[in-house]
Amino acid sequence: MASLPAAFTPAYKRTEQLTETTDGLACIAMISGKPITDVLKTAIDKFKLRPTNGPYFIEEGRLQILFAAYGYVASNWREVSSLKDLPDTCLVWQDTDPEMEQGRILLHHRMKDFGNPKQTFAYVIDPAPQSDPSRCILSEFADLGLTWFMTVTPMKPIK
């Protein structure tokens, strides 16, 4: 994998999470192209969450249901064996406190370099509010402690 090309534009527009616990919702918003407020409203409606009583923990099954609501299929979480083996589009889990089993969700994407189509590059988009904007989109992420991934693909149309 190569570093980001000079004239790089990510395939997904970064969406900042609303609270500490809406990182998964922000990633769904990025992939679906919907506002995070719409994704949050869908989550509240689908799961009968009380809108004023967050934070909400949106676990694997709920992430999958929300992705389906926006036309995507999300796999179960799988362990990362090698960063180079990650699928082109997936959510990745960054272990921030392995002892407490706490972490954050980021969006991973791999794409071809349009200037050199034989070359691919990967990057992660971090939805967390950043004091350093240069840390929002990273191509060097081997040290992030990514331990799990969830593949995301468009749903196939029903014929």
PyMOL commands that set and color helices and strands:
alter all, ss='L'
color gray80, all
select helices_A, chain A and resi 23-32+36-47+60-69+83-85+98-100+133-135+142-144
alter helices_A, ss='H'
color red, helices_A
select strands_A, chain A and resi 72-74+78-79+89-97+102-113+116-125+137-138+146-154
alter strands_A, ss='S'
color yellow, strands_A
deselect
rebuild
show_as cartoon
